[in-house]
Amino acid sequence: MKRLHTTTIIFMGIITVILILLIYLLYVSINITKSHPGTCDSMKNTLLWNDDCTFIQEKLYDNNIETPTESLHLSRFSKSSSFGPPLGANVWYRYKYVNGRTGGYGKFSPWTKSPIIAGGENLPCKNDNCDEMKDSGKQSCRNNIVEVSVDDLGADIKNDMYANVYRYVAPANKSEQPSDNTEKDELIGYLIPSGVKGGKFIDVSTSPCETIGISCHVHC
């Protein structure tokens, strides 16, 4: 009888431990899905970030803000099977300076000199030279992750100044340079510091093909 009583106590103890673990896991699961004040929220206390802190909100045009003259160039073109199909659309990038505190913004930089597309034979590499690129031309037929850079962001990028990046997408059979006045481009991020005075942007936003409702097919 005493052994049965001991067995019952041990069994109840195990059940109690399991219940406590289940309650803890439920608590953790609920709190993970909740929205917490985090790094992004604290950043919004001082700067005009958008909801997920991927770019600065643009409020009003400010003609005192410098106009960038250097276009972005393709600094890396790579592939990742987890990132979806190859880049089967023509993509151009440009940027503008924006004040993080006031939302004041200036004019756009020039577009990338040529479109970026998987298998592209005329990619906008630095100084029009893609020899140092790991994957370019036919070797880039499976690529889907774009990194664009600029060597000199200009003296205006300091303290509260940022550089918002825009993207324009066209089907693979349309390679005409977009107009400087187009309103069909999309604000997708901002340049992060790179090197002494430069900046770069890695495009891991929504697939360019999805933004214009086409399938990403590459024939090369």
N, C-alpha and C positions, 0 to 999 in steps of 0.2 A: 504493500500500500504506500509505503514511504517512497519507494522507487518510482511508482506511478505519479505521485505528487511532484517529485523532482523533475520527472520528464515533462509534466504539464507546465511547470514553471519555465523550463528551458524553452519549450515550444512557444509559450506566450511571449517570452522575451524575444525570440526570433521574429515573431509576427509583429511585435512592437517596433523593432528596429526596421523591418521592411516598410511598415506604415510611415515611420518618420522619414525614411529615404524617399518614399513616394511623394510625401507632402513637400519635402525640400525640392525635389525635381520639378514638381508642379509650380512651386513658387518661383524657381529660377526661370522656368519656361515662360511664365506670365510676364516676369520683369524684363526678359530679353526682348519681348515683342512690344513693350511699352516704349514710348518716346521719352528719353532722358535728356536733360540738359547736358550737352557734351561739348566737345571741342568746337564744333560748328556753331552751336548756340552761343557760346561765349565769344566767338569771333564776331557774331552779329551785333554784339553790344557796342562795338566801336566802328565797324565798317559795314557798308551796304551790300553784304553778300546776298545772293539769292537763297532759296529755301534749303538747298543742299550744299551751299558754299562752293559751287563749282565756277562761279564767275561773279563779278561785281555788277550790281544793278545800275543801269544807265538812266539818269533822270533828266538831264538837260544838256544841250550843246554848249560847250565853252570854247570860244575862239582863242582863248589864252593857252589852251593845251596844245602842245607840239604835235605836228603831223608826222608820223613815221615815214621814212623814205625807203627803208630797206625791206624788201619782201621776204617772206619766210621761204626757206629752202628745205628740201627733203633731206633729213639727216640720218634717218634709219627707216627701213621698210622690212618688216619681218612677218612671220606667220605663226599662228597658234590654232590648233585644231579645236580648242575649247571656245574660240572666239567666233566660230561660224565659218561660212564659205569665204573664198577669196574675194578681194575687193573688185567687183565687176562693174564698177561705175566710175565715171570721171569726177574727181574731187579737187577743188581749189580751196586755199585758205588765205585769210588776211586778218589783220588785227588793228585795234585802235587803243589809245591810251585813255584811261578813265580814273577819276579821282575816287578813291575808296570811301571817303567821308562825305563828299557832296553829291556824288553820282554824276558830276560833270564829265563830259567826254569830248574827244576831239575827232578829227577826220580819220578815215581809213588809210592803212598802208596800201601799196599795190598788191594785187593778187599774186599768188605763186605763179612763176613764169609759164608753167605748163601744167596740165592736169596730172593727178596721181591716180594710177590704176594698175592693178595686177597685170604684169606682162608688158607694161608700158615701155616703149623704146625711147621716149623723150621725157624722162622724169626730171623734175626741177631740182636737181642736185646742186650743191654749192659750186659756183663758178662754172655751171653747165658741165661738170665733170663727175660722172658716176663711177669712175674706176675704183674708188675706195669703198663704194657701197658693197656690202656683203651680198645683197640680192638686188639685182636690177635687170632690166630687159626681160628676156625669156626666163631667167632664173627667178623672177619674182611672180611667176604665174599662180602661186598658191598663197601669196602674201595678203594679209588683211589688217595689219596693225601699222599705222602711220605715225612717225615722229617728225615734226617739223621744227626748225630752229631759226634763230636770227643771231648774228654775231654781236651786234651792238644795239641794245634796246634804246639807247639815247639817254641823255642826262636827265630827261623828264621822269624816268622810272626810278623813284626813290621815295622813301617814307610811305605816303599813302597812295602813291600812283601805281596802277596795275595796267596790264595789257590784255584786254579781252580778245578771244580768238573766235572768228566766224568761219563757217564752212558752207561752200556751195556745191551742190551735187547735180550731175546730169547723167543721163544714160550713156552707155559705152560708145554709142554711135554718134554722140554729140560732143565734140571736143572744142567748140568755140569758146574763147575766153569770156567769162561773164562780164557784164557791164559794171562799171564802178558804181552805178546808181541802182543796181538791182536791189530789190527788197525780198528776194527769194532765198537769201542766205540765212544761216541759223547761228545764233550765239551758242557755243558749246563748251567754252572753258576759258582759261587764262594761261599766259606764259609763266613758267616758273624759272627762277634764275638759273643760269647755266654758264660756267666759265667765269671770266672776269667781268664782262659787261653784257653777256648774251642772255638769251632765254630760249626755252623749248616747251613744246606741247606734245603729249602723247595722246592720240585720239582713240579712246576706249569708250566713246559715247555710243549712242544708238547706231546700228549699221547704216552706212550711207544709202544702201539699196532700200532699206526699209523706209527711210525718210521720203523717198519719192515713189514708193510702192512698186518696186521691180524686183525680179529675182537676180541674184548675183551669179551670173554665168560668165566664165572666162574662156575664151577660145584662143589658146596659144600653146 
